[in-house]
Amino acid sequence: MDDQKKMAIIATKGTLDWAYPPFILASTAAALGYETQIFFTFYGLQMLRKDLSGLKVSPLGNPGMPMKMPFGPKWFRGITWNMPNAIQSLVPGYESLATVLMKQTIKNNGVASIPELRELCQEAEVKFIACQMTVELFGFDHSEFIDGVEYGGAATFFEFAGETDICLYI
Amino acid sequence: MDFDKELDARGLNCPLPILRCKKALNDCTSGQVLKVVSTDPGSVKDFAAFAKQTGNELLASAEAGSEYTFFIKKK
């Protein structure tokens, strides 16, 4: 019996903030010696696209997200700019602006970018499985995704997940 | 403390110090000592956990100001 520890993750979210947990946990698990697999389904497929610029963060309807500026003097950075949903929804480009600011904050804090973390996962031989059903449902083409992705369904996921020590749904 | 290789992980945040450390250890031979310098306060617990789970020995860890130094002996 193979005694290597195993971890499986189901990644279902397609936003910049939610792209972090699967890639951070998978890359760390691989560094700790786990055989690791991520099953990307529904909006999680966005994380496998060659072009990751579609990953955004939205403060709309997200009261847990502090809106702070990633530049300027300390007192200015400390201000929280949270706005009512109704106003956010009326301002064009609010989501894009929030994404630009979030990416700057990530950089300022020495936190890896999503493309970097994804590459680290691939280097560490984390296996990426894309849900073929949602690829078709959303009208994606395999050519839109990075190389090295395998395509399968729920049964493919269970084949590995059934033997894991840790199994997470994100 | 004597060491064979050094890794500068200053300014990096979780999980990068651990991932870089793992990569640096891959280039070491068994018994060699890797020195890692980090500024991530979370790395204190993380390096202890990393050592415990991978079998690489954490020989010493020290804190000086906002810098944390670890000496890890490759399994």
gemmi code that builds the backbone of each chain (N, CA, C; Angstrom):
import gemmi

chains = {
    "A": [
        ("MET", (0.858, -1.212, 0.000), (0.000, 0.000, 0.000), (0.879, 1.242, 0.000)),
        ("ASP", (0.529, 2.140, -0.851), (1.234, 3.408, -0.999), (0.976, 4.269, 0.248)),
        ("ASP", (2.045, 4.695, 0.934), (1.803, 5.444, 2.172), (1.976, 6.956, 2.000)),
        ("GLN", (2.073, 7.414, 0.758), (2.168, 8.856, 0.549), (0.819, 9.503, 0.860)),
        ("LYS", (0.861, 10.620, 1.589), (-0.392, 11.299, 1.918), (-0.956, 11.952, 0.666)),
        ("LYS", (-2.283, 12.091, 0.659), (-2.937, 12.648, -0.526), (-3.948, 13.717, -0.137)),
        ("MET", (-4.102, 14.717, -1.013), (-5.122, 15.742, -0.789), (-5.828, 16.065, -2.093)),
        ("ALA", (-7.141, 16.182, -2.015), (-7.940, 16.575, -3.178), (-8.709, 17.848, -2.839)),
        ("ILE", (-8.796, 18.748, -3.818), (-9.556, 19.990, -3.635), (-10.537, 20.121, -4.792)),
        ("ILE", (-11.754, 20.547, -4.477), (-12.696, 20.916, -5.534), (-12.732, 22.433, -5.543)),
        ("ALA", (-12.341, 23.050, -6.651), (-12.310, 24.512, -6.757), (-13.484, 24.983, -7.603)),
        ("THR", (-14.373, 25.754, -6.979), (-15.626, 26.115, -7.675), (-15.811, 27.607, -7.911)),
        ("LYS", (-14.888, 28.435, -7.384), (-15.086, 29.881, -7.481), (-14.214, 30.492, -8.577)),
        ("GLY", (-14.690, 31.544, -9.187), (-13.951, 32.144, -10.298), (-13.573, 33.594, -10.079)),
        ("THR", (-13.238, 33.942, -8.829), (-12.808, 35.323, -8.581), (-11.365, 35.322, -8.081)),
        ("LEU", (-10.740, 36.492, -8.158), (-9.330, 36.610, -7.779), (-9.089, 36.182, -6.336)),
        ("ASP", (-9.942, 36.649, -5.423), (-9.749, 36.316, -4.007), (-9.898, 34.808, -3.756)),
        ("TRP", (-10.898, 34.209, -4.394), (-11.145, 32.783, -4.166), (-10.224, 31.870, -4.967)),
        ("ALA", (-9.376, 32.460, -5.795), (-8.390, 31.641, -6.508), (-7.221, 31.327, -5.582)),
        ("TYR", (-7.078, 32.118, -4.515), (-5.946, 31.908, -3.607), (-5.991, 30.604, -2.806)),
        ("PRO", (-7.094, 30.338, -2.091), (-7.067, 29.132, -1.235), (-6.691, 27.828, -1.961)),
        ("PRO", (-7.275, 27.522, -3.134), (-6.893, 26.248, -3.758), (-5.407, 26.186, -4.119)),
        ("PHE", (-4.892, 27.279, -4.707), (-3.497, 27.245, -5.152), (-2.515, 27.306, -3.969)),
        ("ILE", (-2.851, 28.065, -2.931), (-1.961, 28.128, -1.754), (-1.915, 26.759, -1.076)),
        ("LEU", (-3.080, 26.176, -0.852), (-3.124, 24.893, -0.148), (-2.501, 23.773, -0.979)),
        ("ALA", (-2.759, 23.792, -2.271), (-2.221, 22.721, -3.120), (-0.700, 22.809, -3.214)),
        ("SER", (-0.161, 24.012, -3.402), (1.291, 24.140, -3.525), (1.971, 23.794, -2.205)),
        ("THR", (1.355, 24.199, -1.090), (1.940, 23.890, 0.216), (1.863, 22.390, 0.495)),
        ("ALA", (0.734, 21.796, 0.177), (0.587, 20.347, 0.382), (1.663, 19.596, -0.408)),
        ("ALA", (1.887, 20.032, -1.643), (2.898, 19.370, -2.474), (4.282, 19.515, -1.830)),
        ("ALA", (4.552, 20.711, -1.263), (5.848, 20.934, -0.609), (5.992, 20.049, 0.629)),
        ("LEU", (4.879, 19.701, 1.244), (4.910, 18.851, 2.433), (4.903, 17.368, 2.070)),
        ("GLY", (4.882, 17.092, 0.795), (4.981, 15.706, 0.359), (3.661, 15.035, 0.008)),
        ("TYR", (2.586, 15.811, -0.039), (1.281, 15.243, -0.411), (1.195, 15.099, -1.927)),
        ("GLU", (0.588, 14.008, -2.359), (0.193, 13.916, -3.761), (-1.112, 14.703, -3.848)),
        ("THR", (-1.172, 15.683, -4.729), (-2.274, 16.638, -4.697), (-2.972, 16.777, -6.045)),
        ("GLN", (-4.276, 16.894, -5.968), (-5.076, 17.050, -7.179), (-6.144, 18.117, -6.952)),
        ("ILE", (-6.355, 18.967, -7.953), (-7.446, 19.948, -7.870), (-8.427, 19.674, -9.001)),
        ("PHE", (-9.682, 19.583, -8.623), (-10.753, 19.385, -9.601), (-11.455, 20.734, -9.787)),
        ("PHE", (-11.358, 21.310, -10.971), (-11.936, 22.634, -11.240), (-13.293, 22.472, -11.909)),
        ("THR", (-14.303, 23.016, -11.269), (-15.639, 22.882, -11.850), (-16.390, 24.210, -11.761)),
        ("PHE", (-17.408, 24.350, -12.565), (-18.146, 25.615, -12.658), (-17.198, 26.811, -12.769)),
        ("TYR", (-17.383, 27.830, -11.936), (-16.600, 29.069, -12.123), (-15.117, 28.848, -11.844)),
        ("GLY", (-14.793, 27.754, -11.169), (-13.394, 27.428, -10.893), (-12.579, 27.241, -12.171)),
        ("LEU", (-13.253, 26.956, -13.282), (-12.557, 26.788, -14.568), (-11.784, 28.042, -14.955)),
        ("GLN", (-12.237, 29.202, -14.471), (-11.554, 30.466, -14.792), (-10.084, 30.429, -14.377)),
        ("MET", (-9.786, 29.659, -13.345), (-8.413, 29.593, -12.823), (-7.480, 28.807, -13.730)),
        ("LEU", (-8.050, 28.105, -14.702), (-7.222, 27.300, -15.602), (-6.990, 27.979, -16.936)),
        ("ARG", (-7.588, 29.147, -17.125), (-7.465, 29.812, -18.424), (-6.050, 30.334, -18.628)),
        ("LYS", (-5.619, 30.330, -19.881), (-4.288, 30.863, -20.202), (-4.237, 32.320, -19.780)),
        ("ASP", (-5.310, 33.035, -20.069), (-5.393, 34.447, -19.720), (-6.160, 34.582, -18.400)),
        ("LEU", (-5.428, 34.973, -17.357), (-6.055, 35.052, -16.033), (-6.563, 36.448, -15.705)),
        ("SER", (-6.560, 37.338, -16.690), (-6.966, 38.719, -16.399), (-8.464, 38.829, -16.088)),
        ("GLY", (-9.200, 37.750, -16.376), (-10.627, 37.750, -16.069), (-10.923, 37.523, -14.591)),
        ("LEU", (-9.896, 37.164, -13.815), (-10.106, 36.961, -12.376), (-10.174, 38.321, -11.696)),
        ("LYS", (-11.333, 38.626, -11.142), (-11.517, 39.924, -10.493), (-12.044, 39.746, -9.083)),
        ("VAL", (-11.999, 40.831, -8.342), (-12.538, 40.790, -6.998), (-13.666, 41.819, -6.948)),
        ("SER", (-14.773, 41.447, -6.335), (-15.889, 42.376, -6.272), (-16.258, 42.715, -4.830)),
        ("PRO", (-16.223, 44.008, -4.493), (-16.650, 44.406, -3.152), (-18.171, 44.443, -3.045)),
        ("LEU", (-18.874, 44.312, -4.184), (-20.336, 44.411, -4.188), (-20.955, 43.204, -3.472)),
        ("GLY", (-21.748, 43.501, -2.482), (-22.386, 42.427, -1.715), (-21.378, 41.623, -0.913)),
        ("ASN", (-20.230, 42.237, -0.625), (-19.173, 41.529, 0.109), (-18.735, 42.386, 1.302)),
        ("PRO", (-19.546, 42.388, 2.369), (-19.258, 43.278, 3.498), (-17.971, 42.934, 4.244)),
        ("GLY", (-17.436, 41.741, 3.992), (-16.209, 41.333, 4.684), (-14.949, 41.883, 4.063)),
        ("MET", (-15.087, 42.530, 2.909), (-13.892, 42.993, 2.207), (-13.551, 44.426, 2.570)),
        ("PRO", (-12.409, 44.629, 3.254), (-12.030, 45.999, 3.582), (-11.538, 46.708, 2.316)),
        ("MET", (-12.051, 47.881, 2.043), (-11.595, 48.663, 0.892), (-10.584, 49.683, 1.395)),
        ("LYS", (-9.299, 49.381, 1.182), (-8.264, 50.313, 1.624), (-7.315, 50.605, 0.478)),
        ("MET", (-6.712, 51.790, 0.527), (-5.803, 52.191, -0.550), (-4.411, 51.590, -0.324)),
        ("PRO", (-3.808, 51.056, -1.410), (-2.491, 50.428, -1.259), (-1.333, 51.408, -1.400)),
        ("PHE", (-1.617, 52.716, -1.385), (-0.536, 53.707, -1.533), (-0.833, 54.896, -0.636)),
        ("GLY", (0.117, 55.822, -0.586), (-0.064, 57.026, 0.224), (0.456, 56.834, 1.633)),
        ("PRO", (0.393, 57.919, 2.441), (0.882, 57.836, 3.821), (0.044, 56.872, 4.665)),
        ("LYS", (0.598, 56.483, 5.800), (-0.021, 55.441, 6.617), (-1.455, 55.777, 7.031)),
        ("TRP", (-1.683, 57.048, 7.418), (-3.026, 57.429, 7.864), (-4.043, 57.257, 6.734)),
        ("PHE", (-3.570, 57.500, 5.495), (-4.451, 57.405, 4.321), (-4.771, 55.938, 4.014)),
        ("ARG", (-3.748, 55.087, 4.158), (-3.935, 53.648, 3.924), (-4.893, 53.035, 4.942)),
        ("GLY", (-4.973, 53.679, 6.105), (-5.814, 53.136, 7.176), (-7.304, 53.394, 6.992)),
        ("ILE", (-7.636, 54.295, 6.074), (-9.061, 54.626, 5.881), (-9.795, 53.494, 5.162)),
        ("THR", (-10.971, 53.169, 5.652), (-11.795, 52.158, 4.982), (-12.831, 52.877, 4.109)),
        ("TRP", (-12.837, 52.530, 2.833), (-13.661, 53.241, 1.851), (-14.927, 52.478, 1.474)),
        ("ASN", (-15.376, 51.583, 2.320), (-16.555, 50.796, 1.956), (-17.759, 51.684, 1.626)),
        ("MET", (-18.427, 51.334, 0.553), (-19.566, 52.125, 0.081), (-20.821, 51.267, 0.048)),
        ("PRO", (-21.975, 51.904, 0.147), (-23.227, 51.124, 0.054), (-23.318, 50.403, -1.299)),
        ("ASN", (-23.912, 49.218, -1.291), (-24.059, 48.431, -2.528), (-24.696, 49.236, -3.659)),
        ("ALA", (-25.713, 50.001, -3.338), (-26.444, 50.739, -4.367), (-25.511, 51.689, -5.107)),
        ("ILE", (-24.595, 52.311, -4.387), (-23.660, 53.240, -5.028), (-22.635, 52.463, -5.864)),
        ("GLN", (-22.099, 51.376, -5.261), (-21.118, 50.551, -5.997), (-21.663, 50.096, -7.340)),
        ("SER", (-22.921, 49.697, -7.335), (-23.489, 49.112, -8.548), (-23.699, 50.166, -9.640)),
        ("LEU", (-23.726, 51.433, -9.242), (-23.954, 52.497, -10.228), (-22.663, 53.051, -10.812)),
        ("VAL", (-21.540, 52.844, -10.106), (-20.277, 53.416, -10.583), (-19.641, 52.494, -11.618)),
        ("PRO", (-19.503, 52.962, -12.882), (-18.896, 52.094, -13.896), (-17.428, 51.807, -13.549)),
        ("GLY", (-17.026, 50.566, -13.720), (-15.624, 50.203, -13.490), (-15.243, 50.040, -12.032)),
        ("TYR", (-16.231, 50.025, -11.147), (-15.930, 49.914, -9.715), (-15.190, 48.606, -9.398)),
        ("GLU", (-15.648, 47.531, -10.058), (-15.057, 46.215, -9.834), (-13.613, 46.156, -10.370)),
        ("SER", (-13.413, 46.754, -11.542), (-12.071, 46.773, -12.128), (-11.123, 47.582, -11.254)),
        ("LEU", (-11.619, 48.697, -10.731), (-10.803, 49.537, -9.852), (-10.435, 48.756, -8.586)),
        ("ALA", (-11.423, 48.081, -8.000), (-11.182, 47.293, -6.792), (-10.138, 46.206, -7.063)),
        ("THR", (-10.195, 45.631, -8.279), (-9.251, 44.570, -8.644), (-7.835, 45.112, -8.772)),
        ("VAL", (-7.699, 46.289, -9.405), (-6.382, 46.923, -9.547), (-5.797, 47.208, -8.161)),
        ("LEU", (-6.639, 47.756, -7.274), (-6.172, 48.094, -5.921), (-5.790, 46.831, -5.148)),
        ("MET", (-6.598, 45.772, -5.314), (-6.322, 44.521, -4.618), (-5.002, 43.915, -5.094)),
        ("LYS", (-4.766, 43.962, -6.416), (-3.522, 43.405, -6.957), (-2.310, 44.182, -6.425)),
        ("GLN", (-2.465, 45.505, -6.275), (-1.371, 46.319, -5.739), (-1.120, 45.961, -4.274)),
        ("THR", (-2.221, 45.783, -3.513), (-2.095, 45.415, -2.094), (-1.384, 44.064, -1.962)),
        ("ILE", (-1.750, 43.134, -2.840), (-1.139, 41.799, -2.838), (0.363, 41.918, -3.068)),
        ("LYS", (0.735, 42.748, -4.044), (2.146, 42.960, -4.389), (2.888, 43.612, -3.217)),
        ("ASN", (2.268, 44.650, -2.634), (2.890, 45.360, -1.506), (3.190, 44.429, -0.339)),
        ("ASN", (2.373, 43.406, -0.177), (2.509, 42.526, 0.977), (3.371, 41.290, 0.705)),
        ("GLY", (3.990, 41.244, -0.459), (4.851, 40.092, -0.756), (4.067, 38.807, -0.924)),
        ("VAL", (2.776, 38.938, -1.257), (1.947, 37.755, -1.500), (2.076, 37.410, -2.989)),
        ("ALA", (2.198, 36.131, -3.277), (2.386, 35.691, -4.663), (1.179, 36.037, -5.518)),
        ("SER", (1.406, 36.194, -6.827), (0.286, 36.411, -7.745), (-0.319, 35.046, -8.077)),
        ("ILE", (-1.533, 35.054, -8.620), (-2.178, 33.789, -8.983), (-1.404, 33.050, -10.094)),
        ("PRO", (-0.952, 33.756, -11.160), (-0.163, 33.022, -12.163), (1.076, 32.357, -11.557)),
        ("GLU", (1.713, 33.057, -10.595), (2.912, 32.510, -9.946), (2.563, 31.258, -9.123)),
        ("LEU", (1.482, 31.345, -8.347), (1.097, 30.199, -7.515), (0.681, 29.007, -8.374)),
        ("ARG", (0.002, 29.300, -9.478), (-0.439, 28.215, -10.365), (0.771, 27.510, -10.966)),
        ("GLU", (1.776, 28.322, -11.340), (2.988, 27.753, -11.901), (3.720, 26.904, -10.860)),
        ("LEU", (3.746, 27.396, -9.612), (4.402, 26.635, -8.537), (3.701, 25.297, -8.319)),
        ("CYS", (2.376, 25.304, -8.438), (1.612, 24.054, -8.316), (2.012, 23.097, -9.430)),
        ("GLN", (2.108, 23.619, -10.642), (2.445, 22.751, -11.780), (3.855, 22.206, -11.658)),
        ("GLU", (4.779, 23.065, -11.198), (6.157, 22.607, -10.986), (6.202, 21.482, -9.966)),
        ("ALA", (5.319, 21.590, -8.952), (5.304, 20.585, -7.878), (4.444, 19.382, -8.241)),
        ("GLU", (4.036, 19.318, -9.504), (3.259, 18.193, -10.031), (1.888, 18.022, -9.403)),
        ("VAL", (1.272, 19.146, -9.033), (-0.132, 19.097, -8.611), (-0.936, 18.820, -9.887)),
        ("LYS", (-1.841, 17.851, -9.790), (-2.607, 17.468, -10.974), (-3.854, 18.348, -11.086)),
        ("PHE", (-4.082, 18.904, -12.264), (-5.261, 19.735, -12.515), (-6.256, 18.946, -13.368)),
        ("ILE", (-7.471, 18.799, -12.845), (-8.532, 18.156, -13.628), (-9.631, 19.186, -13.862)),
        ("ALA", (-10.033, 19.357, -15.101), (-11.135, 20.264, -15.404), (-12.390, 19.447, -15.649)),
        ("CYS", (-13.494, 19.943, -15.124), (-14.777, 19.259, -15.282), (-15.263, 19.440, -16.730)),
        ("GLN", (-15.276, 18.342, -17.465), (-15.640, 18.402, -18.887), (-17.078, 18.885, -19.087)),
        ("MET", (-17.955, 18.497, -18.168), (-19.355, 18.907, -18.304), (-19.474, 20.435, -18.260)),
        ("THR", (-18.793, 21.094, -17.292), (-18.912, 22.556, -17.218), (-18.126, 23.250, -18.328)),
        ("VAL", (-17.080, 22.593, -18.851), (-16.359, 23.167, -19.997), (-17.358, 23.339, -21.147)),
        ("GLU", (-18.171, 22.308, -21.339), (-19.161, 22.354, -22.426), (-20.321, 23.278, -22.088)),
        ("LEU", (-20.766, 23.212, -20.829), (-21.892, 24.033, -20.382), (-21.621, 25.524, -20.609)),
        ("PHE", (-20.399, 25.949, -20.310), (-20.033, 27.356, -20.448), (-19.474, 27.701, -21.827)),
        ("GLY", (-19.446, 26.720, -22.727), (-18.982, 26.981, -24.082), (-17.495, 27.279, -24.183)),
        ("PHE", (-16.708, 26.699, -23.288), (-15.253, 26.888, -23.374), (-14.678, 25.893, -24.367)),
        ("ASP", (-13.464, 26.201, -24.838), (-12.740, 25.286, -25.692), (-11.451, 24.906, -24.968)),
        ("HIS", (-11.014, 23.666, -25.137), (-9.794, 23.226, -24.452), (-8.602, 24.135, -24.739)),
        ("SER", (-8.621, 24.771, -25.919), (-7.496, 25.627, -26.300), (-7.402, 26.884, -25.430)),
        ("GLU", (-8.483, 27.191, -24.677), (-8.462, 28.370, -23.806), (-7.736, 28.088, -22.498)),
        ("PHE", (-7.515, 26.802, -22.234), (-6.903, 26.432, -20.955), (-5.413, 26.112, -21.119)),
        ("ILE", (-4.700, 26.184, -19.993), (-3.266, 25.908, -20.016), (-2.995, 24.440, -20.344)),
        ("ASP", (-1.770, 24.177, -20.748), (-1.373, 22.800, -21.047), (-1.279, 22.003, -19.750)),
        ("GLY", (-1.414, 20.712, -19.871), (-1.226, 19.840, -18.710), (-2.499, 19.582, -17.933)),
        ("VAL", (-3.624, 20.159, -18.405), (-4.897, 19.927, -17.721), (-5.518, 18.638, -18.251)),
        ("GLU", (-6.067, 17.838, -17.332), (-6.801, 16.649, -17.768), (-8.288, 16.950, -17.672)),
        ("TYR", (-9.079, 16.288, -18.493), (-10.517, 16.546, -18.504), (-11.263, 15.301, -18.066)),
        ("GLY", (-12.198, 15.488, -17.142), (-12.926, 14.327, -16.652), (-14.188, 14.755, -15.925)),
        ("GLY", (-14.847, 13.792, -15.324), (-16.091, 14.069, -14.631), (-16.024, 13.651, -13.176)),
        ("ALA", (-17.203, 13.577, -12.559), (-17.283, 13.269, -11.131), (-16.621, 11.942, -10.784)),
        ("ALA", (-16.796, 10.955, -11.642), (-16.222, 9.637, -11.354), (-14.693, 9.699, -11.336)),
        ("THR", (-14.136, 10.530, -12.220), (-12.681, 10.716, -12.263), (-12.202, 11.298, -10.941)),
        ("PHE", (-12.984, 12.278, -10.428), (-12.627, 12.909, -9.156), (-12.623, 11.884, -8.024)),
        ("PHE", (-13.652, 11.057, -7.971), (-13.770, 10.097, -6.865), (-12.654, 9.049, -6.871)),
        ("GLU", (-12.163, 8.744, -8.060), (-11.118, 7.740, -8.176), (-9.934, 8.123, -7.288)),
        ("PHE", (-9.594, 9.423, -7.294), (-8.486, 9.896, -6.465), (-8.982, 10.302, -5.075)),
        ("ALA", (-10.098, 11.026, -5.024), (-10.603, 11.563, -3.749), (-10.875, 10.466, -2.723)),
        ("GLY", (-11.295, 9.317, -3.201), (-11.610, 8.213, -2.312), (-10.415, 7.701, -1.520)),
        ("GLU", (-9.222, 8.040, -1.993), (-8.008, 7.568, -1.313), (-7.300, 8.676, -0.547)),
        ("THR", (-7.923, 9.853, -0.470), (-7.203, 10.983, 0.123), (-7.319, 11.054, 1.643)),
        ("ASP", (-6.357, 11.772, 2.242), (-6.368, 12.037, 3.676), (-7.119, 13.339, 3.949)),
        ("ILE", (-7.037, 14.257, 2.978), (-7.710, 15.556, 3.116), (-8.472, 15.827, 1.827)),
        ("CYS", (-9.726, 16.235, 1.974), (-10.531, 16.537, 0.791), (-11.317, 17.812, 1.076)),
        ("LEU", (-11.094, 18.836, 0.271), (-11.707, 20.140, 0.537), (-12.569, 20.631, -0.615)),
        ("TYR", (-13.634, 21.312, -0.258), (-14.505, 21.936, -1.256), (-14.368, 23.442, -1.094)),
        ("ILE", (-13.864, 24.108, -2.125), (-13.637, 25.554, -2.007), (-14.432, 26.295, -3.081)),
    ],
    "B": [
        ("MET", (25.954, 29.581, 13.621), (25.851, 28.162, 13.222), (26.335, 27.991, 11.780)),
        ("ASP", (27.026, 26.880, 11.530), (27.504, 26.607, 10.170), (26.347, 26.187, 9.267)),
        ("PHE", (26.426, 26.587, 8.018), (25.397, 26.158, 7.061), (26.021, 26.021, 5.676)),
        ("ASP", (25.349, 25.260, 4.816), (25.873, 24.998, 3.476), (25.266, 25.911, 2.423)),
        ("LYS", (23.979, 26.238, 2.635), (23.295, 27.098, 1.658), (22.440, 28.105, 2.392)),
        ("GLU", (22.173, 29.218, 1.724), (21.371, 30.262, 2.356), (20.225, 30.666, 1.437)),
        ("LEU", (19.064, 30.890, 2.033), (17.892, 31.323, 1.256), (17.363, 32.625, 1.854)),
        ("ASP", (17.273, 33.639, 1.009), (16.727, 34.918, 1.458), (15.240, 34.963, 1.111)),
        ("ALA", (14.390, 34.808, 2.112), (12.939, 34.822, 1.880), (12.326, 36.101, 2.453)),
        ("ARG", (13.154, 37.131, 2.630), (12.645, 38.387, 3.201), (11.669, 39.066, 2.251)),
        ("GLY", (10.608, 39.602, 2.809), (9.608, 40.310, 2.005), (8.563, 39.375, 1.399)),
        ("LEU", (8.780, 38.077, 1.509), (7.813, 37.126, 0.946), (6.798, 36.724, 2.008)),
        ("ASN", (5.591, 36.432, 1.540), (4.536, 36.038, 2.470), (4.054, 34.626, 2.171)),
        ("CYS", (3.319, 34.072, 3.122), (2.796, 32.707, 3.031), (2.121, 32.456, 1.694)),
        ("PRO", (2.367, 31.336, 1.001), (3.210, 30.202, 1.411), (4.614, 30.246, 0.791)),
        ("LEU", (5.002, 31.411, 0.221), (6.255, 31.446, -0.547), (7.510, 31.053, 0.235)),
        ("PRO", (7.695, 31.501, 1.505), (8.916, 31.072, 2.198), (9.051, 29.545, 2.280)),
        ("ILE", (7.949, 28.864, 2.537), (7.985, 27.399, 2.630), (8.263, 26.769, 1.258)),
        ("LEU", (7.616, 27.309, 0.216), (7.801, 26.746, -1.127), (9.236, 26.937, -1.606)),
        ("ARG", (9.802, 28.126, -1.319), (11.193, 28.391, -1.726), (12.144, 27.498, -0.929)),
        ("CYS", (11.813, 27.300, 0.340), (12.648, 26.461, 1.204), (12.672, 25.030, 0.680)),
        ("LYS", (11.493, 24.542, 0.323), (11.378, 23.179, -0.217), (12.228, 23.043, -1.483)),
        ("LYS", (12.161, 24.076, -2.336), (12.912, 24.065, -3.580), (14.421, 24.061, -3.294)),
        ("ALA", (14.826, 24.905, -2.329), (16.251, 24.994, -1.979), (16.739, 23.672, -1.386)),
        ("LEU", (15.878, 23.023, -0.606), (16.263, 21.735, -0.009), (16.450, 20.660, -1.083)),
        ("ASN", (15.683, 20.796, -2.177), (15.826, 19.831, -3.277), (17.239, 19.867, -3.857)),
        ("ASP", (17.867, 21.050, -3.764), (19.220, 21.199, -4.306), (20.295, 20.848, -3.283)),
        ("CYS", (19.892, 20.503, -2.066), (20.857, 20.125, -1.030), (20.986, 18.606, -1.004)),
        ("THR", (22.085, 18.139, -0.446), (22.236, 16.701, -0.247), (21.923, 16.392, 1.217)),
        ("SER", (21.638, 15.144, 1.488), (21.260, 14.715, 2.829), (22.324, 15.129, 3.857)),
        ("GLY", (21.868, 15.768, 4.948), (22.791, 16.187, 6.001), (23.247, 17.630, 5.881)),
        ("GLN", (23.044, 18.221, 4.700), (23.432, 19.628, 4.524), (22.468, 20.541, 5.272)),
        ("VAL", (22.965, 21.705, 5.664), (22.146, 22.639, 6.438), (21.819, 23.870, 5.592)),
        ("LEU", (20.532, 24.190, 5.578), (20.051, 25.361, 4.845), (19.662, 26.439, 5.851)),
        ("LYS", (20.170, 27.656, 5.610), (19.779, 28.793, 6.450), (18.723, 29.593, 5.693)),
        ("VAL", (17.606, 29.872, 6.363), (16.543, 30.657, 5.737), (16.293, 31.915, 6.571)),
        ("VAL", (16.244, 33.062, 5.899), (15.903, 34.310, 6.592), (14.572, 34.804, 6.045)),
        ("SER", (13.649, 35.069, 6.968), (12.293, 35.455, 6.567), (11.828, 36.664, 7.376)),
        ("THR", (10.846, 37.381, 6.833), (10.260, 38.495, 7.590), (8.780, 38.240, 7.887)),
        ("ASP", (8.281, 37.075, 7.469), (6.870, 36.737, 7.673), (6.686, 36.167, 9.088)),
        ("PRO", (5.953, 36.878, 9.963), (5.795, 36.398, 11.336), (5.143, 35.010, 11.401)),
        ("GLY", (4.338, 34.683, 10.388), (3.684, 33.372, 10.346), (4.666, 32.239, 10.087)),
        ("SER", (5.858, 32.600, 9.594), (6.814, 31.550, 9.226), (7.383, 30.827, 10.441)),
        ("VAL", (7.301, 31.446, 11.634), (7.838, 30.799, 12.840), (7.142, 29.462, 13.070)),
        ("LYS", (5.829, 29.489, 13.071), (5.064, 28.254, 13.253), (5.142, 27.377, 12.003)),
        ("ASP", (5.139, 28.033, 10.831), (5.135, 27.283, 9.571), (6.399, 26.445, 9.378)),
        ("PHE", (7.541, 27.003, 9.716), (8.787, 26.244, 9.517), (8.871, 25.060, 10.477)),
        ("ALA", (8.361, 25.257, 11.698), (8.334, 24.149, 12.658), (7.423, 23.038, 12.118)),
        ("ALA", (6.268, 23.436, 11.580), (5.306, 22.469, 11.038), (5.866, 21.774, 9.796)),
        ("PHE", (6.544, 22.553, 8.967), (7.151, 21.999, 7.747), (8.178, 20.924, 8.114)),
        ("ALA", (9.040, 21.257, 9.097), (10.089, 20.322, 9.513), (9.471, 19.040, 10.072)),
        ("LYS", (8.470, 19.218, 10.924), (7.816, 18.077, 11.559), (7.197, 17.126, 10.523)),
        ("GLN", (6.588, 17.708, 9.503), (5.875, 16.883, 8.526), (6.760, 16.281, 7.453)),
        ("THR", (7.892, 16.931, 7.166), (8.736, 16.432, 6.085), (9.922, 15.625, 6.590)),
        ("GLY", (10.175, 15.669, 7.910), (11.286, 14.896, 8.454), (12.623, 15.611, 8.362)),
        ("ASN", (12.640, 16.796, 7.758), (13.856, 17.611, 7.772), (13.939, 18.244, 9.161)),
        ("GLU", (15.159, 18.311, 9.710), (15.277, 18.738, 11.101), (15.478, 20.243, 11.227)),
        ("LEU", (14.640, 20.873, 12.055), (14.812, 22.297, 12.336), (15.814, 22.397, 13.486)),
        ("LEU", (17.060, 22.712, 13.154), (18.138, 22.711, 14.159), (17.999, 23.893, 15.108)),
        ("ALA", (17.640, 25.046, 14.552), (17.512, 26.230, 15.399), (16.662, 27.266, 14.692)),
        ("SER", (15.985, 28.084, 15.487), (15.309, 29.244, 14.898), (15.538, 30.422, 15.829)),
        ("ALA", (15.722, 31.583, 15.242), (16.019, 32.776, 16.035), (15.243, 33.955, 15.504)),
        ("GLU", (14.961, 34.881, 16.401), (14.211, 36.067, 16.012), (15.049, 37.285, 16.363)),
        ("ALA", (15.256, 38.170, 15.405), (16.006, 39.400, 15.674), (15.264, 40.545, 15.013)),
        ("GLY", (14.627, 41.375, 15.825), (13.825, 42.473, 15.286), (12.669, 41.899, 14.502)),
        ("SER", (12.587, 42.243, 13.209), (11.485, 41.713, 12.399), (11.979, 40.604, 11.470)),
        ("GLU", (13.158, 40.056, 11.759), (13.682, 38.973, 10.919), (13.743, 37.661, 11.692)),
        ("TYR", (13.409, 36.612, 10.973), (13.401, 35.280, 11.571), (14.392, 34.409, 10.814)),
        ("THR", (15.233, 33.706, 11.539), (16.247, 32.869, 10.902), (16.033, 31.407, 11.305)),
        ("PHE", (16.103, 30.555, 10.322), (15.907, 29.120, 10.561), (17.088, 28.334, 9.994)),
        ("PHE", (17.492, 27.301, 10.694), (18.518, 26.396, 10.190), (17.880, 25.014, 10.043)),
        ("ILE", (17.831, 24.547, 8.828), (17.151, 23.279, 8.552), (18.132, 22.283, 7.955)),
        ("LYS", (18.172, 21.104, 8.574), (19.068, 20.051, 8.091), (18.274, 19.095, 7.222)),
        ("LYS", (18.767, 18.900, 6.014), (18.030, 18.025, 5.097), (18.085, 16.567, 5.539)),
        ("LYS", (16.918, 15.932, 5.437), (16.778, 14.521, 5.823), (17.682, 13.651, 4.958)),
    ],
}
model = gemmi.Model(1)
for chain_id, residues in chains.items():
    chain = gemmi.Chain(chain_id)
    for i, (resn, *xyz) in enumerate(residues, 1):
        res = gemmi.Residue()
        res.name, res.seqid = resn, gemmi.SeqId(i, " ")
        for name, pos in zip(("N", "CA", "C"), xyz):
            atom = gemmi.Atom()
            atom.name, atom.element = name, gemmi.Element(name[0])
            atom.pos, atom.b_iso = gemmi.Position(*pos), 0.0
            res.add_atom(atom)
        chain.add_residue(res)
    model.add_chain(chain)
structure = gemmi.Structure()
structure.add_model(model)
structure.setup_entities()
